[in-house]
């Protein structure tokens, strides 16, 4: 499976590493040149420096043939735009976005993002299971 990861900071770095270890073809997109260089040095040519919201960068990453795009930047708006461009311009079948503000989950789903991941919601769900009410 060909997967593009937008935002190769801490979370994106480990996600990329895990996906490569599982045998997937992965390309990361990262704005920060130092981070991108580190990822390329450690994992091979899997990082493109640029803004994952821009169609030209997504095209350079081969988004047209991607099976999935996962946007995990620290900015909800960037994650939304990257997923929407991938879905509507490049016809990527599955888009996943990290959301920092749980209030954004509904709008992301209404705008066609296939799945959202919110650390806040995951922790709250765990607490609800473990703590009697």
N, C-alpha and C positions, 0 to 999 in steps of 0.2 A: 504494500500500500504506500502511495506517495502522500506525505503529510507536510504541510507548511506550518511552521510555528512563528507567529509574529510576536516579537518581544522575547529576547533571549537573555533576560536578566536572570535573577536567581531561580525563579520558578521555571522559566523557559529553558534555562540551561539544563536543569535536571530532567525536565520533561523530554527535551531533545535527546539527551544521553540515554534515557530509558527506552525511548522509541527506537533509537538506533540499535540498542542491545537486543531488542525484540525482532530485529531484522527488517524494520521499515526503512524506506528511503525518506530522509528528512532534510528539509532546507529551512534554516532559520533566517528571519529578517530582523535586523537590529539597528537602531539609530546610532548607538554609541560605538564609535570606531574601535575603542580599546576592548570592549566586550566582544565585539564581532571577531576581532583578531585573536583573542584568547580562545574562543570557541573553535575557530578555524584551525588554530595550532593544535588544540587538544583532540579534536574530533575529525579533522580533515576539512575538505572544502564544503562545509555545510552551512555557512553563514554569509548572507548578503547584507552589506551595509546600506541602510536606507529606511524610508518611512513606509511601513506596511499598509498605510492608508492610500498610498499612491498607486494608481493602476499601472504605471510604467515599472515600478519596483516589483509589483506582484507579477507582472508579465515576465520580467527578467528571472524571477524565481520559478517560473514554469507553472503558475497557478492554473492555467488552462488545462493541464493534465492531472491536477491534484485531486485526490480522493477526499481530502479533508483539509480544512484550515482551522487552526486553533490560535486564537488571539489572547495572549496572556500579558499584555503590557499592564502597567500600573494605572492606566487611564481608561475608564469605562467607555468614553466617547471614541477613543482610538480603536478600541476592541470592536465596538459596534460598526464603525465605518469599514474597518478591514474585513469583517465578516460580510457586510452588505455588498461591498465591491466584489469580493470573491464569489458570493452567491449569484449576484445579478449580472455582473460583467463577464465572469469566467465560468459560470455554471458549476461551481464546486458543489458536489452533492451534500456534504456535511460540514457545517460550521459550528464551532464551539467558542464561546466567549467567557473569559473570566470577568466577573463583576465584583467591584469593591463595595458598591452601595447596593444593598439588597432591594431598595426601592426601584432600581432599574430593571429588575428581572422581568416584570410584566411587559414593559415597553420593548425589551429585547425580543421577547417571544412574539409579540404582536408584529414586530418588524421582520420576522422570518428567521431569526437565529435559531438553529436547531436545538442547541443545548447551552445552558449557562451554568457556571460554577461559581458559587459564592462561599467563601470560607466562613463567613458569618452564619449563613444558613446551615452549613454542614455542622458547625459547632452547636448551634441551637438545637438541631435535630438530635444530636448525640445527647445533649443535656436532657432533653425531653424524654428520651428513652431511659436514661439512667437515674434521673431524679424524680421520685414520686411527687405528684401534685396534690 
